[in-house]
């Protein structure tokens, strides 16, 4: 077995061409080759632009600004009231509803949540350390009378948070969002902005984004953004999360003016839109006041908001010799797959498979070469032909030199 493995290892295989006169196999071979060539031309080179070197490490900066006036509980709300945070970052919230708890102070009072109802103080002791309450549970049950049901006492900001119904802010659909985005592709040192530098101030102030008529306007109406995602204010009453994606796909083999942004919109929290637990989006913040006597008060805001995430993605490509050559070599190599498929068909599925195997594969051993040389010493199979005299000397036989042939004397013609 060891000798067989060694002999198999020190073997050499060379290609042998066999011409098969078969219409069916020939047609399959050409069809496969055409499909491979069409794939590389249409998809790899034209669609994927594999002849380019690509830069995906996009550097981006986003600044936002919201404008508009809303109405909440007979009050006019401006940007300082309903936008959070106010820094104008890529992630910001527009408050659509509020629940206010006014004039809170540090002290002890009854919890407002129904899960902390009690009849005795023992009912409250089991809630010690709870993080679901509006303050620290003291273990005391506060009851207005002996016959009525009470609430557990808390220590913290009193009175406890109001559990009133969320009241929606009006006119949110008419708010506008200004987005200023600048990007850079470091590999090519190319910088671009999301609106033309030739656009004037009056043009920016008077335009509203539309994917067909105003595709480069940087001002977006909130109602339009919700419509692009298939949502409305009623479906976002409890808040939600909207994604604004700015995509840059730049072919730098063309003019730089064709490197422009494309906007798309989606609801990011769609999997939880119909979920009874943690539905929507809300957060809390407070505004603090201090009286002249040093007593501190605050107004607690439970805000229901639409959170906007401005995301920037993209890549840039430019012609380069190395990826072009690599993909050309891959294309030429892949054309040979047609030959592999045809060999599989010929060796396994056609009637003359055995004859094809006999023609395609042939084993040549050293013994066969020596036998061929013995039969025909002058054969072309001899890799190192030796002179006949040398072969005779090796065999110990003296070989006589060839006889000297002299020209025959001229004959006298008969008279």
N, C-alpha and C positions, 0 to 999 in steps of 0.2 A: 504493500500500500504506500509506504514511504517513497519507494523508487517511482511509483506511478505518479505521485504528487509532484516529485521533482521533475520528472520528464514532462508533465503537463505544464509546469511553471516555465520551463525553458523551451517554449514553443513560440512560433511566430505566425501571425495571421495577416494575410494580405487580401485586398479587395479583388474580387473576380466579377467582371461584368457579364450579366446574362440578359440577352435581349428576349423579351417575352412578347410574342405576337398575339396579344389579346386585346380586343376592343374594350371589353368591360373594365379590365384592370387599368388600361391606359386612360380611359375616361375618368375613373375614380382618382387616379394619380393627378391628372390635370385640374380636376375640380378642387381637390384638397389644396393644391398649390395656389390656385387662384384665390381661394378663401383666405389662406394665410397671408398672401400679398395684400388683399383687400383690407384685412384686419389691420395690418401694420400701417397701411397708407391712411385709411379713414380714421381709425381710432387712435393708434399710437402716435402718429405724426401730426395729423390734422386736429383731432379733438384734444388729446392729451398734450400735444406740443412737446413730444419727447426729445426734440432737437434743441430744446432750450435748457439753460441752467436756471433753477427756480430759487427765489428767496421767499421763505415763509415766515421769517422772523420780523414781522411788521411791528414798527414802533408807532404808538398812537396816543393822542391826547384828546380828551372830550370835555367840553364845557357846555353847560345847559343853562337856560333861563326860561322861566314860566311867567306868563302874563295873563291877566284877566281878573274879573271881580265875580265873586259868588255871594249867595244869600243863604244864611243859616239862622233860623230862629229870629227873624226880623232884624238881623244884623248883616251889614255888608262886610264881606271877608276879602282881604287883598292878599297879595303874594306872601307877605310876612305872617299871615294867619294860617294859610293852608299848605305851604310848601315846607318840607322837612327832609333833610337838613337844608340850610339856606346857602351852602357854599357853591351850589351849581355844579355838582360832580356828575359822573356818569350814571350814578344810581341815586335816585331821588323819589320822593313820595308826594302825591297830591291827595290831600285829605278830602274825602267825599262825605264823611259823616262824623259827628262828635257826640259823646256823652259827657257832660260836665258835672263835676262834683265840686261845688264852691264852698269857700270858707272852711276849709279843713284846718285843724289845729292838733297838736300833740296832746293825747289824753287817752281816756278809756271810754268805750262805747259798745253798743251791740253790733254784732256782725250782721250784714245785710243778705248774705247768701243763704238760700233755703237749706243747703246741706248741713248748716250749723244750727238747725232748730233743736230745741231741748225742752225737757220737762223738769229735769233735775240737773244739778251740777255734775253728777256722775256721767251724764250724757256728753258733757263738754270735756271731761278729763281724757277721753279717748282721742281727742283731736289735738292733744299737746304735740307741738313740733310740726304741725301741718303747714305746708307751703302754699296751700290753696286758699287760705284765708287772706283778708285784707290787713291783717295785723297779727300780733302774737296772741294766741289763745291763753287766757288766764285761768280757765277752768271754772268760771262762775257762770251760772245760767241766769240771765236777766229776763224776768217775767213781769208784765204789767199788772197781773193779778194771779192769784193762786189757781184759778180755773183755766186760764188761757195758756197757750203754748208760748215759750220764750225763745230767745236767741242767745247764743254763747257770747260772752264778753271778750273783746279784743283790746289790746293796748297798741296804739300807733296813731295814725292820722284819723281823726274823727270829724264828722260822721263818716262811716264806711262808704265805699264807692257806690255811687248811684247805679241801680240796675234797670234804669229806664230803657225804653226802646230806642234804637239807633234812629236818629233823624238825619236824613240825607241832605247834603248841600245842593242847592239849585244852581243851574247854569254852568256846571262843570264841563259839559261838552264843548262849550265855546272857549275854554282856556286854550292858549297856544304855547307850544314848546319850541324854543329856539335851540338848535344843536349846532355847535361849532366843533368840527373834527379836523384835525391835521394828522397826517401819517407820513412815515418815512420808511423806505426800504434800504437798510444799511449796506447791503451787498452792492447795490447800484448807485447809492447816494441820491435817491430820487425822493423828493418831498411833494406832497399834494394836499389840497384842502377840499372840503366837501361842497364848496360852492365857488363859482368862478371869481377870480380876482377882479374881473371887469364889472361885476355886479355892483350897482350903486346902492346907497343907503335907502333911497326911496323905493327902489325895486325890491329890496329885502323886506321892508316894512309892509309892502302892499301885496306880497305873494303868499300863497298857501300851497303847501306841497300837494302835488297830484302825480301819480306814477306815470301818466301819459303826457299831460299838458305842462306840468311844472316838476320834472323829475329832479332838478337840482336846487329847488327852493329849500332852505334850511329850517323853515318854520312849519310846524305840524299842528294841526287842530286835534285836540284830544278826542272829540267825537269821531273824526275820520280814522284816527289810529285804532279806536275800538272797533269800528266797522270793518277795517281791514283784517282784524283777528276774529270776526264773527261774534263780537260781544257788544253789549250795551250797558248803560248805567244800571239798569234793573238787575242784570246778571252779576254786576260787580257791586251790589249794594253793601255787601259785607267785606269789600276790598278784594284785591287780587294782585297779580304780578304780570306785567306786560313787557315783552322783550322787543327792543328796536335794534335790529341788526344792520350794521353798515358794512357791506362787503366790497372789497377792492380786489378786482382781478385785472391785472395790467399786463398787456403784451407790449413790452418795451421795444420790440422790433418795429412797431408802428409809431405814430406821432404820440408825444406825451399827452396831447390834448384828449386822446381816447382813454386815458387812465382816469376814470370817473367812478363815483360810488353808486352802489345799488342798494336800495332800502327794502327790508322785509320786516314783517311784524308777526308776532305770535304771542299766545297766552302761555306763560311759562308754568303756571300752577294748574294747568288743565286737568292733570290726574286727580286733584283734590277739589275740583269745582263742585262735584256732587257728593262730597264726603261730609258726613254729619259731624265728624271730629276735625277740629282745626280748620274749619272752612274759612276761606277768605284771608284777609291780612289786617291786623290791627296792632297798635302799640300805644303806650302811655307816656305822657310827659306832663310836667307841672309848671305853673307860673307862681312865683313866691312873692309874698308881700310881708311887710313888718309894720306893726302899729307903733304909735309914739311911745307906748308903755313897754315896748320891746317884745310884745307877743307876735309870733310868726304865724302867718296864714298862707294857705296856698289854694289854687284852683287846679284840680286834677282833670286832665283831658284824656279820655279814652278815644283814640282816633282810629277810624276805619279809613283805609287809604288804598289808592292804586299805586303800586310800586313800579317804577319804570327803570329797566336795565338797558342802557345803551351799550351794545357789544360791537366791537370792531374786529373783523376778520379779513383775510385776504392774502394774496401772493402776487409776485411779479416774476415774469420770465423773459429771458433774452437769449438769442441764438448763441450756441457755443459748440466748438468742434468736437470736444470729447464725448458728450452725450449723444451727439449725432452719429459718430462712428460706432459707439457701443450699440446703439439701437439698430443701425444698419447691419452690423455683424449678427445681431440676434435675429433680424429678419431673414437674412440669407441662410442662417443655420436652421431656422424653423421651417424653411421650405422643404428641407429634407424629411420632415415628418410624413410627407406624402409617400415617400419611398418606404418608410417603416410600416405605414398602414397597408400598403400594397403587398409587402412581404408577408404580413400577418395573414392577409386574405389568400395569397398564393400557397402558403405553407400549411394552412389549416382548413380552408373552405372549398377549394377547387378540386375537381376530379383528378387532375394530374399533379397533385401535391407531391407525391413521392418522386416523380420524374423531375420536378422542379428542385426538390431538395438535392437530388443526385447531381444536377447541373450546377447548383449554387454552391454547395459545400464539397470540397475535395481535400483529402488529407494526403500529404506528401511526406514520406519518412526518408531517413538517410539510406535505408536498405533499398528503397525504390530508386533513389538517385544513383547508387552504386551499380545497381543492375542495369539501369539505362546506359550508364557510362561503359559498362563491360560490353553491351551489345553494339553500341555505336560510339567508339572513342572520340570521334570528331563531332559529337552532338553538341548542340548549343546549351545543353544542361550542364556541361562541364564548366565549372566556374574558373578552374586553373588548368587549362590544357597543357600537357608536357610534350616535348618533341619525342618522336618515335625512338630515336637513338638513345635518348635519356632513359626511356622506359626499358629499352633492351639492356642497357648497362645495369639498371637496378635489378633486372631479372638474372644477371650473370650470363647473358648470351651475347656473343660478338655478332654484330650486324655488319654485313659486307656493304661497302659503298655501292651505290648504283652503277651499273655498267656504263662504260663510255661509248656513246653512240657516234660513229663516224659517218660522214655523208657517203652515199653509194657512188661508185665511179660512173661516169656517164657511159651509156650504152650506144654502140654503133648501130645505127639503123640498118636494117637488112636491105640489101640491094635487090 
